[in-house]
Amino acid sequence: MAAAGLVVGAPQASAEIGARVVIEGGGLSNGFGTGCAYTVAATANSGAGMDFYDNGVWFAATEGSSSPKTHTARWVPATPGTHTLLITQNGDAKTIVLTVGTGINAGSSCLVI
């Protein structure tokens, strides 16, 4: 079983969200598929919680903590096509644009066609 993943690092003027956002999940082929679950992980430089959006629709929030940590959210794309994931924290934001194909969820893995 292979793992599909995407790592995005982009310099930002604001420093709330760290330099990395990672999307990972099981897959038998590269890419992301509908109906398959992926973990979106974003590092933080502050203890504030984060909000996660897919094409402008909120899908998860994380709690704040007393110190910076990595925040994770479960993402299950419902439609094929272009998806813009937006992660926000205290006015800072990271955007990831990716393409989602049709997924065949096999439980512990996902075949994307």
N, CA, C and O atoms as CSV, one atom per row, in Angstrom:
chain,resi,resn,atom,element,x,y,z
A,1,MET,N,N,0.843,-1.166,0.000
A,1,MET,CA,C,0.000,0.000,0.000
A,1,MET,C,C,0.892,1.234,0.000
A,1,MET,O,O,1.781,1.357,0.842
A,2,ALA,N,N,0.666,2.128,-0.918
A,2,ALA,CA,C,1.415,3.371,-1.003
A,2,ALA,C,C,0.620,4.470,-0.332
A,2,ALA,O,O,-0.580,4.324,-0.100
A,3,ALA,N,N,1.287,5.574,-0.018
A,3,ALA,CA,C,0.605,6.712,0.597
A,3,ALA,C,C,0.647,7.888,-0.353
A,3,ALA,O,O,1.702,8.244,-0.877
A,4,ALA,N,N,-0.506,8.484,-0.569
A,4,ALA,CA,C,-0.567,9.690,-1.388
A,4,ALA,C,C,-0.414,10.874,-0.464
A,4,ALA,O,O,-0.966,10.869,0.637
A,5,GLY,N,N,0.317,11.882,-0.877
A,5,GLY,CA,C,0.490,13.038,-0.010
A,5,GLY,C,C,0.902,14.263,-0.782
A,5,GLY,O,O,1.400,14.186,-1.905
A,6,LEU,N,N,0.681,15.393,-0.151
A,6,LEU,CA,C,1.041,16.674,-0.731
A,6,LEU,C,C,1.583,17.530,0.385
A,6,LEU,O,O,0.946,17.665,1.430
A,7,VAL,N,N,2.749,18.112,0.182
A,7,VAL,CA,C,3.338,19.019,1.158
A,7,VAL,C,C,3.447,20.376,0.502
A,7,VAL,O,O,3.965,20.509,-0.606
A,8,VAL,N,N,2.947,21.388,1.207
A,8,VAL,CA,C,3.005,22.746,0.684
A,8,VAL,C,C,3.783,23.596,1.662
A,8,VAL,O,O,3.461,23.636,2.849
A,9,GLY,N,N,4.797,24.271,1.178
A,9,GLY,CA,C,5.537,25.229,1.984
A,9,GLY,C,C,5.640,26.518,1.211
A,9,GLY,O,O,6.168,26.549,0.099
A,10,ALA,N,N,5.137,27.578,1.798
A,10,ALA,CA,C,5.171,28.862,1.112
A,10,ALA,C,C,5.441,29.964,2.123
A,10,ALA,O,O,4.787,30.002,3.165
A,11,PRO,N,N,6.378,30.859,1.853
A,11,PRO,CA,C,6.623,31.947,2.784
A,11,PRO,C,C,5.421,32.878,2.839
A,11,PRO,O,O,4.805,33.173,1.815
A,12,GLN,N,N,5.098,33.331,4.019
A,12,GLN,CA,C,3.986,34.239,4.240
A,12,GLN,C,C,4.488,35.424,5.058
A,12,GLN,O,O,5.451,35.301,5.816
A,13,ALA,N,N,3.839,36.558,4.904
A,13,ALA,CA,C,4.202,37.736,5.684
A,13,ALA,C,C,3.825,37.536,7.144
A,13,ALA,O,O,4.559,37.955,8.039
A,14,SER,N,N,2.688,36.900,7.389
A,14,SER,CA,C,2.246,36.627,8.742
A,14,SER,C,C,2.871,35.320,9.200
A,14,SER,O,O,3.230,34.476,8.379
A,15,ALA,N,N,3.000,35.153,10.499
A,15,ALA,CA,C,3.722,33.986,10.992
A,15,ALA,C,C,2.892,33.090,11.888
A,15,ALA,O,O,3.463,32.309,12.649
A,16,GLU,N,N,1.566,33.165,11.833
A,16,GLU,CA,C,0.747,32.310,12.682
A,16,GLU,C,C,0.840,30.848,12.249
A,16,GLU,O,O,1.226,29.988,13.041
A,17,ILE,N,N,0.486,30.565,10.994
A,17,ILE,CA,C,0.572,29.198,10.484
A,17,ILE,C,C,2.009,28.949,10.057
A,17,ILE,O,O,2.612,29.779,9.377
A,18,GLY,N,N,2.551,27.820,10.449
A,18,GLY,CA,C,3.941,27.512,10.129
A,18,GLY,C,C,4.172,27.361,8.636
A,18,GLY,O,O,3.276,27.603,7.827
A,19,ALA,N,N,5.362,26.965,8.288
A,19,ALA,CA,C,5.768,26.912,6.887
A,19,ALA,C,C,5.234,25.702,6.143
A,19,ALA,O,O,5.355,25.638,4.919
A,20,ARG,N,N,4.636,24.723,6.853
A,20,ARG,CA,C,4.228,23.491,6.178
A,20,ARG,C,C,2.769,23.162,6.413
A,20,ARG,O,O,2.249,23.289,7.521
A,21,VAL,N,N,2.131,22.739,5.351
A,21,VAL,CA,C,0.813,22.107,5.419
A,21,VAL,C,C,0.953,20.794,4.667
A,21,VAL,O,O,1.433,20.783,3.534
A,22,VAL,N,N,0.545,19.694,5.271
A,22,VAL,CA,C,0.693,18.362,4.680
A,22,VAL,C,C,-0.692,17.735,4.535
A,22,VAL,O,O,-1.507,17.798,5.455
A,23,ILE,N,N,-0.951,17.132,3.380
A,23,ILE,CA,C,-2.173,16.355,3.177
A,23,ILE,C,C,-1.729,14.928,2.911
A,23,ILE,O,O,-0.988,14.662,1.965
A,24,GLU,N,N,-2.186,14.014,3.752
A,24,GLU,CA,C,-1.739,12.632,3.600
A,24,GLU,C,C,-2.906,11.665,3.758
A,24,GLU,O,O,-3.906,11.975,4.405
A,25,GLY,N,N,-2.765,10.517,3.170
A,25,GLY,CA,C,-3.791,9.478,3.266
A,25,GLY,C,C,-3.378,8.286,2.437
A,25,GLY,O,O,-2.505,8.392,1.576
A,26,GLY,N,N,-4.007,7.144,2.694
A,26,GLY,CA,C,-3.662,5.927,1.981
A,26,GLY,C,C,-4.185,5.952,0.564
A,26,GLY,O,O,-5.277,6.464,0.316
A,27,GLY,N,N,-3.442,5.418,-0.352
A,27,GLY,CA,C,-3.884,5.350,-1.733
A,27,GLY,C,C,-3.095,4.328,-2.519
A,27,GLY,O,O,-1.919,4.095,-2.239
A,28,LEU,N,N,-3.739,3.714,-3.506
A,28,LEU,CA,C,-3.043,2.782,-4.382
A,28,LEU,C,C,-2.460,3.484,-5.592
A,28,LEU,O,O,-1.667,2.900,-6.331
A,29,SER,N,N,-2.848,4.732,-5.798
A,29,SER,CA,C,-2.298,5.510,-6.901
A,29,SER,C,C,-2.137,6.948,-6.428
A,29,SER,O,O,-2.695,7.338,-5.402
A,30,ASN,N,N,-1.390,7.715,-7.160
A,30,ASN,CA,C,-1.178,9.107,-6.787
A,30,ASN,C,C,-2.460,9.903,-6.947
A,30,ASN,O,O,-3.320,9.559,-7.758
A,31,GLY,N,N,-2.576,10.941,-6.188
A,31,GLY,CA,C,-3.717,11.830,-6.291
A,31,GLY,C,C,-4.686,11.666,-5.143
A,31,GLY,O,O,-4.456,10.903,-4.205
A,32,PHE,N,N,-5.766,12.396,-5.244
A,32,PHE,CA,C,-6.787,12.422,-4.219
A,32,PHE,C,C,-8.103,12.020,-4.855
A,32,PHE,O,O,-8.387,12.410,-5.988
A,33,GLY,N,N,-8.923,11.235,-4.136
A,33,GLY,CA,C,-10.159,10.724,-4.705
A,33,GLY,C,C,-11.377,11.037,-3.864
A,33,GLY,O,O,-11.292,11.138,-2.641
A,34,THR,N,N,-12.515,11.189,-4.531
A,34,THR,CA,C,-13.783,11.430,-3.851
A,34,THR,C,C,-14.098,10.267,-2.919
A,34,THR,O,O,-13.793,9.114,-3.226
A,35,GLY,N,N,-14.707,10.575,-1.788
A,35,GLY,CA,C,-15.116,9.554,-0.846
A,35,GLY,C,C,-14.005,8.947,-0.028
A,35,GLY,O,O,-14.267,8.085,0.812
A,36,CYS,N,N,-12.782,9.362,-0.239
A,36,CYS,CA,C,-11.632,8.838,0.496
A,36,CYS,C,C,-11.194,9.880,1.528
A,36,CYS,O,O,-11.260,11.081,1.268
A,37,ALA,N,N,-10.753,9.421,2.688
A,37,ALA,CA,C,-10.376,10.315,3.773
A,37,ALA,C,C,-8.889,10.630,3.736
A,37,ALA,O,O,-8.053,9.760,3.491
A,38,TYR,N,N,-8.581,11.898,3.986
A,38,TYR,CA,C,-7.208,12.386,4.038
A,38,TYR,C,C,-7.038,13.216,5.300
A,38,TYR,O,O,-7.997,13.803,5.802
A,39,THR,N,N,-5.819,13.262,5.805
A,39,THR,CA,C,-5.509,14.089,6.960
A,39,THR,C,C,-4.801,15.344,6.481
A,39,THR,O,O,-3.785,15.271,5.791
A,40,VAL,N,N,-5.348,16.505,6.855
A,40,VAL,CA,C,-4.712,17.787,6.575
A,40,VAL,C,C,-4.028,18.207,7.869
A,40,VAL,O,O,-4.689,18.367,8.896
A,41,ALA,N,N,-2.718,18.387,7.829
A,41,ALA,CA,C,-1.950,18.758,9.018
A,41,ALA,C,C,-1.230,20.071,8.756
A,41,ALA,O,O,-0.531,20.217,7.754
A,42,ALA,N,N,-1.405,21.024,9.664
A,42,ALA,CA,C,-0.777,22.336,9.525
A,42,ALA,C,C,-0.049,22.679,10.815
A,42,ALA,O,O,-0.617,22.582,11.903
A,43,THR,N,N,1.203,23.078,10.689
A,43,THR,CA,C,1.961,23.486,11.865
A,43,THR,C,C,1.547,24.898,12.264
A,43,THR,O,O,1.123,25.698,11.430
A,44,ALA,N,N,1.678,25.179,13.535
A,44,ALA,CA,C,1.298,26.491,14.054
A,44,ALA,C,C,2.472,27.129,14.782
A,44,ALA,O,O,3.290,26.444,15.396
A,45,ASN,N,N,2.537,28.443,14.703
A,45,ASN,CA,C,3.534,29.190,15.451
A,45,ASN,C,C,2.920,29.853,16.676
A,45,ASN,O,O,3.624,30.506,17.447
A,46,SER,N,N,1.607,29.690,16.862
A,46,SER,CA,C,0.937,30.192,18.058
A,46,SER,C,C,0.039,29.082,18.590
A,46,SER,O,O,-0.097,28.029,17.966
A,47,GLY,N,N,-0.565,29.322,19.735
A,47,GLY,CA,C,-1.432,28.329,20.342
A,47,GLY,C,C,-2.884,28.418,19.899
A,47,GLY,O,O,-3.710,27.645,20.384
A,48,ALA,N,N,-3.224,29.327,19.002
A,48,ALA,CA,C,-4.611,29.500,18.567
A,48,ALA,C,C,-5.089,28.307,17.742
A,48,ALA,O,O,-4.285,27.609,17.124
A,49,GLY,N,N,-6.404,28.080,17.739
A,49,GLY,CA,C,-6.990,27.026,16.920
A,49,GLY,C,C,-6.985,27.412,15.449
A,49,GLY,O,O,-6.692,28.555,15.100
A,50,MET,N,N,-7.309,26.457,14.592
A,50,MET,CA,C,-7.346,26.678,13.144
A,50,MET,C,C,-8.708,26.295,12.591
A,50,MET,O,O,-9.418,25.477,13.176
A,51,ASP,N,N,-9.071,26.893,11.455
A,51,ASP,CA,C,-10.268,26.537,10.706
A,51,ASP,C,C,-9.852,26.035,9.341
A,51,ASP,O,O,-8.892,26.536,8.755
A,52,PHE,N,N,-10.578,25.036,8.827
A,52,PHE,CA,C,-10.269,24.389,7.555
A,52,PHE,C,C,-11.481,24.502,6.632
A,52,PHE,O,O,-12.609,24.236,7.047
A,53,TYR,N,N,-11.243,24.903,5.367
A,53,TYR,CA,C,-12.305,25.102,4.386
A,53,TYR,C,C,-11.947,24.375,3.086
A,53,TYR,O,O,-10.775,24.276,2.722
A,54,ASP,N,N,-12.969,23.870,2.392
A,54,ASP,CA,C,-12.827,23.269,1.074
A,54,ASP,C,C,-13.748,24.030,0.132
A,54,ASP,O,O,-14.968,24.010,0.296
A,55,ASN,N,N,-13.164,24.700,-0.851
A,55,ASN,CA,C,-13.926,25.523,-1.806
A,55,ASN,C,C,-14.875,26.480,-1.083
A,55,ASN,O,O,-16.021,26.659,-1.494
A,56,GLY,N,N,-14.388,27.087,-0.011
A,56,GLY,CA,C,-15.160,28.076,0.733
A,56,GLY,C,C,-16.113,27.511,1.762
A,56,GLY,O,O,-16.759,28.274,2.481
A,57,VAL,N,N,-16.221,26.189,1.855
A,57,VAL,CA,C,-17.122,25.550,2.814
A,57,VAL,C,C,-16.306,25.025,3.996
A,57,VAL,O,O,-15.391,24.219,3.825
A,58,TRP,N,N,-16.652,25.492,5.190
A,58,TRP,CA,C,-15.959,25.059,6.398
A,58,TRP,C,C,-16.166,23.561,6.606
A,58,TRP,O,O,-17.282,23.064,6.458
A,59,PHE,N,N,-15.081,22.828,6.951
A,59,PHE,CA,C,-15.244,21.405,7.245
A,59,PHE,C,C,-14.620,20.974,8.560
A,59,PHE,O,O,-14.865,19.850,8.996
A,60,ALA,N,N,-13.827,21.810,9.211
A,60,ALA,CA,C,-13.241,21.408,10.491
A,60,ALA,C,C,-12.654,22.612,11.215
A,60,ALA,O,O,-12.304,23.623,10.607
A,61,ALA,N,N,-12.558,22.471,12.519
A,61,ALA,CA,C,-11.873,23.451,13.362
A,61,ALA,C,C,-11.095,22.681,14.423
A,61,ALA,O,O,-11.484,21.583,14.821
A,62,THR,N,N,-10.000,23.268,14.872
A,62,THR,CA,C,-9.219,22.647,15.933
A,62,THR,C,C,-9.198,23.592,17.124
A,62,THR,O,O,-9.346,24.805,16.981
A,63,GLU,N,N,-9.014,23.021,18.276
A,63,GLU,CA,C,-8.954,23.784,19.518
A,63,GLU,C,C,-7.595,24.453,19.664
A,63,GLU,O,O,-6.589,23.970,19.144
A,64,GLY,N,N,-7.584,25.555,20.370
A,64,GLY,CA,C,-6.329,26.198,20.714
A,64,GLY,C,C,-5.625,25.409,21.813
A,64,GLY,O,O,-6.203,24.507,22.421
A,65,SER,N,N,-4.394,25.760,22.048
A,65,SER,CA,C,-3.625,25.105,23.101
A,65,SER,C,C,-2.717,26.142,23.746
A,65,SER,O,O,-2.604,27.268,23.262
A,66,SER,N,N,-2.080,25.760,24.827
A,66,SER,CA,C,-1.209,26.696,25.537
A,66,SER,C,C,0.111,26.929,24.802
A,66,SER,O,O,0.846,27.862,25.127
A,67,SER,N,N,0.414,26.087,23.815
A,67,SER,CA,C,1.651,26.266,23.052
A,67,SER,C,C,1.416,25.865,21.607
A,67,SER,O,O,0.443,25.168,21.318
A,68,PRO,N,N,2.280,26.288,20.691
A,68,PRO,CA,C,2.121,25.892,19.281
A,68,PRO,C,C,2.141,24.384,19.117
A,68,PRO,O,O,2.810,23.678,19.873
A,69,LYS,N,N,1.399,23.885,18.117
A,69,LYS,CA,C,1.338,22.457,17.861
A,69,LYS,C,C,0.981,22.236,16.400
A,69,LYS,O,O,0.751,23.193,15.661
A,70,THR,N,N,0.935,20.981,15.983
A,70,THR,CA,C,0.438,20.639,14.658
A,70,THR,C,C,-1.045,20.340,14.780
A,70,THR,O,O,-1.455,19.516,15.597
A,71,HIS,N,N,-1.850,21.013,13.962
A,71,HIS,CA,C,-3.302,20.828,13.958
A,71,HIS,C,C,-3.658,19.889,12.816
A,71,HIS,O,O,-3.100,20.001,11.724
A,72,THR,N,N,-4.582,18.963,13.058
A,72,THR,CA,C,-5.002,18.035,12.007
A,72,THR,C,C,-6.516,18.051,11.848
A,72,THR,O,O,-7.258,18.257,12.808
A,73,ALA,N,N,-6.953,17.829,10.620
A,73,ALA,CA,C,-8.376,17.752,10.302
A,73,ALA,C,C,-8.580,16.649,9.279
A,73,ALA,O,O,-7.712,16.402,8.441
A,74,ARG,N,N,-9.720,15.990,9.347
A,74,ARG,CA,C,-10.078,14.938,8.395
A,74,ARG,C,C,-10.818,15.581,7.228
A,74,ARG,O,O,-11.791,16.310,7.423
A,75,TRP,N,N,-10.347,15.303,6.007
A,75,TRP,CA,C,-10.937,15.873,4.789
A,75,TRP,C,C,-11.370,14.734,3.870
A,75,TRP,O,O,-10.571,13.855,3.548
A,76,VAL,N,N,-12.636,14.751,3.450
A,76,VAL,CA,C,-13.181,13.757,2.529
A,76,VAL,C,C,-13.807,14.523,1.358
A,76,VAL,O,O,-14.937,14.996,1.473
A,77,PRO,N,N,-13.093,14.653,0.236
A,77,PRO,CA,C,-13.666,15.396,-0.897
A,77,PRO,C,C,-14.887,14.674,-1.463
A,77,PRO,O,O,-14.876,13.457,-1.648
A,78,ALA,N,N,-15.943,15.450,-1.734
A,78,ALA,CA,C,-17.204,14.862,-2.203
A,78,ALA,C,C,-17.348,14.911,-3.718
A,78,ALA,O,O,-18.097,14.121,-4.292
A,79,THR,N,N,-16.645,15.822,-4.369
A,79,THR,CA,C,-16.806,15.992,-5.813
A,79,THR,C,C,-15.453,15.982,-6.509
A,79,THR,O,O,-14.468,16.454,-5.942
A,80,PRO,N,N,-15.386,15.455,-7.726
A,80,PRO,CA,C,-14.142,15.530,-8.493
A,80,PRO,C,C,-13.949,16.949,-9.021
A,80,PRO,O,O,-14.900,17.727,-9.110
A,81,GLY,N,N,-12.725,17.268,-9.364
A,81,GLY,CA,C,-12.416,18.580,-9.928
A,81,GLY,C,C,-11.420,19.333,-9.065
A,81,GLY,O,O,-10.751,18.744,-8.216
A,82,THR,N,N,-11.326,20.633,-9.284
A,82,THR,CA,C,-10.391,21.480,-8.556
A,82,THR,C,C,-10.946,21.827,-7.184
A,82,THR,O,O,-12.098,22.240,-7.049
A,83,HIS,N,N,-10.116,21.654,-6.181
A,83,HIS,CA,C,-10.478,22.001,-4.799
A,83,HIS,C,C,-9.447,22.979,-4.259
A,83,HIS,O,O,-8.243,22.792,-4.432
A,84,THR,N,N,-9.936,24.022,-3.604
A,84,THR,CA,C,-9.065,24.973,-2.923
A,84,THR,C,C,-9.258,24.781,-1.429
A,84,THR,O,O,-10.324,25.076,-0.889
A,85,LEU,N,N,-8.226,24.287,-0.768
A,85,LEU,CA,C,-8.266,24.141,0.679
A,85,LEU,C,C,-7.662,25.396,1.294
A,85,LEU,O,O,-6.596,25.857,0.888
A,86,LEU,N,N,-8.365,25.935,2.278
A,86,LEU,CA,C,-7.933,27.141,2.974
A,86,LEU,C,C,-7.838,26.809,4.447
A,86,LEU,O,O,-8.790,26.293,5.032
A,87,ILE,N,N,-6.689,27.103,5.058
A,87,ILE,CA,C,-6.489,26.901,6.478
A,87,ILE,C,C,-6.223,28.271,7.073
A,87,ILE,O,O,-5.342,28.991,6.602
A,88,THR,N,N,-6.986,28.648,8.121
A,88,THR,CA,C,-6.836,29.969,8.722
A,88,THR,C,C,-6.532,29.855,10.209
A,88,THR,O,O,-6.945,28.911,10.884
A,89,GLN,N,N,-5.790,30.857,10.698
A,89,GLN,CA,C,-5.473,30.960,12.124
A,89,GLN,C,C,-5.150,32.413,12.433
A,89,GLN,O,O,-4.182,32.960,11.904
A,90,ASN,N,N,-5.951,33.044,13.285
A,90,ASN,CA,C,-5.698,34.429,13.712
A,90,ASN,C,C,-5.419,35.380,12.559
A,90,ASN,O,O,-4.494,36.187,12.650
A,91,GLY,N,N,-6.183,35.313,11.489
A,91,GLY,CA,C,-6.011,36.236,10.369
A,91,GLY,C,C,-4.967,35.805,9.347
A,91,GLY,O,O,-4.865,36.414,8.282
A,92,ASP,N,N,-4.196,34.776,9.647
A,92,ASP,CA,C,-3.234,34.238,8.685
A,92,ASP,C,C,-3.928,33.118,7.918
A,92,ASP,O,O,-4.866,32.503,8.426
A,93,ALA,N,N,-3.471,32.854,6.699
A,93,ALA,CA,C,-4.093,31.817,5.884
A,93,ALA,C,C,-3.081,31.152,4.968
A,93,ALA,O,O,-2.132,31.782,4.501
A,94,LYS,N,N,-3.300,29.877,4.722
A,94,LYS,CA,C,-2.561,29.130,3.703
A,94,LYS,C,C,-3.595,28.538,2.767
A,94,LYS,O,O,-4.628,28.036,3.210
A,95,THR,N,N,-3.318,28.595,1.468
A,95,THR,CA,C,-4.223,28.064,0.460
A,95,THR,C,C,-3.507,26.976,-0.324
A,95,THR,O,O,-2.338,27.122,-0.682
A,96,ILE,N,N,-4.215,25.887,-0.587
A,96,ILE,CA,C,-3.689,24.777,-1.373
A,96,ILE,C,C,-4.713,24.488,-2.466
A,96,ILE,O,O,-5.894,24.294,-2.178
A,97,VAL,N,N,-4.266,24.459,-3.707
A,97,VAL,CA,C,-5.148,24.122,-4.821
A,97,VAL,C,C,-4.712,22.763,-5.355
A,97,VAL,O,O,-3.541,22.552,-5.668
A,98,LEU,N,N,-5.672,21.844,-5.455
A,98,LEU,CA,C,-5.342,20.502,-5.944
A,98,LEU,C,C,-6.511,19.934,-6.731
A,98,LEU,O,O,-7.627,20.451,-6.681
A,99,THR,N,N,-6.234,18.874,-7.450
A,99,THR,CA,C,-7.247,18.221,-8.272
A,99,THR,C,C,-7.666,16.914,-7.616
A,99,THR,O,O,-6.829,16.139,-7.152
A,100,VAL,N,N,-8.976,16.680,-7.585
A,100,VAL,CA,C,-9.531,15.465,-7.004
A,100,VAL,C,C,-10.151,14.633,-8.123
A,100,VAL,O,O,-10.923,15.147,-8.932
A,101,GLY,N,N,-9.811,13.354,-8.164
A,101,GLY,CA,C,-10.389,12.438,-9.141
A,101,GLY,C,C,-11.484,11.607,-8.489
A,101,GLY,O,O,-11.831,11.817,-7.327
A,102,THR,N,N,-12.015,10.676,-9.240
A,102,THR,CA,C,-13.016,9.760,-8.700
A,102,THR,C,C,-12.295,8.699,-7.891
A,102,THR,O,O,-11.404,8.017,-8.398
A,103,GLY,N,N,-12.683,8.562,-6.625
A,103,GLY,CA,C,-12.028,7.608,-5.733
A,103,GLY,C,C,-12.843,6.346,-5.559
A,103,GLY,O,O,-14.074,6.373,-5.554
A,104,ILE,N,N,-12.131,5.235,-5.415
A,104,ILE,CA,C,-12.755,3.974,-5.056
A,104,ILE,C,C,-12.178,3.624,-3.681
A,104,ILE,O,O,-11.039,3.170,-3.563
A,105,ASN,N,N,-12.994,3.846,-2.647
A,105,ASN,CA,C,-12.550,3.647,-1.284
A,105,ASN,C,C,-12.558,2.161,-0.963
A,105,ASN,O,O,-13.605,1.514,-0.979
A,106,ALA,N,N,-11.376,1.628,-0.671
A,106,ALA,CA,C,-11.234,0.210,-0.353
A,106,ALA,C,C,-10.939,0.019,1.139
A,106,ALA,O,O,-10.312,-0.964,1.534
A,107,GLY,N,N,-11.392,0.957,1.950
A,107,GLY,CA,C,-11.167,0.856,3.393
A,107,GLY,C,C,-9.834,1.420,3.795
A,107,GLY,O,O,-9.746,2.600,4.135
A,108,SER,N,N,-8.787,0.614,3.768
A,108,SER,CA,C,-7.471,1.083,4.178
A,108,SER,C,C,-6.697,1.732,3.029
A,108,SER,O,O,-5.583,2.219,3.229
A,109,SER,N,N,-7.268,1.742,1.852
A,109,SER,CA,C,-6.605,2.379,0.700
A,109,SER,C,C,-7.659,2.975,-0.230
A,109,SER,O,O,-8.856,2.726,-0.092
A,110,CYS,N,N,-7.174,3.765,-1.173
A,110,CYS,CA,C,-8.074,4.437,-2.108
A,110,CYS,C,C,-7.455,4.398,-3.511
A,110,CYS,O,O,-6.314,4.814,-3.709
A,111,LEU,N,N,-8.209,3.904,-4.453
A,111,LEU,CA,C,-7.782,3.904,-5.836
A,111,LEU,C,C,-8.397,5.123,-6.505
A,111,LEU,O,O,-9.613,5.308,-6.450
A,112,VAL,N,N,-7.584,5.950,-7.133
A,112,VAL,CA,C,-8.081,7.161,-7.792
A,112,VAL,C,C,-8.024,6.943,-9.286
A,112,VAL,O,O,-6.980,6.593,-9.835
A,113,ILE,N,N,-9.179,7.156,-9.957
A,113,ILE,CA,C,-9.232,6.982,-11.405
A,113,ILE,C,C,-9.640,8.277,-12.069
A,113,ILE,O,O,-9.743,8.336,-13.295
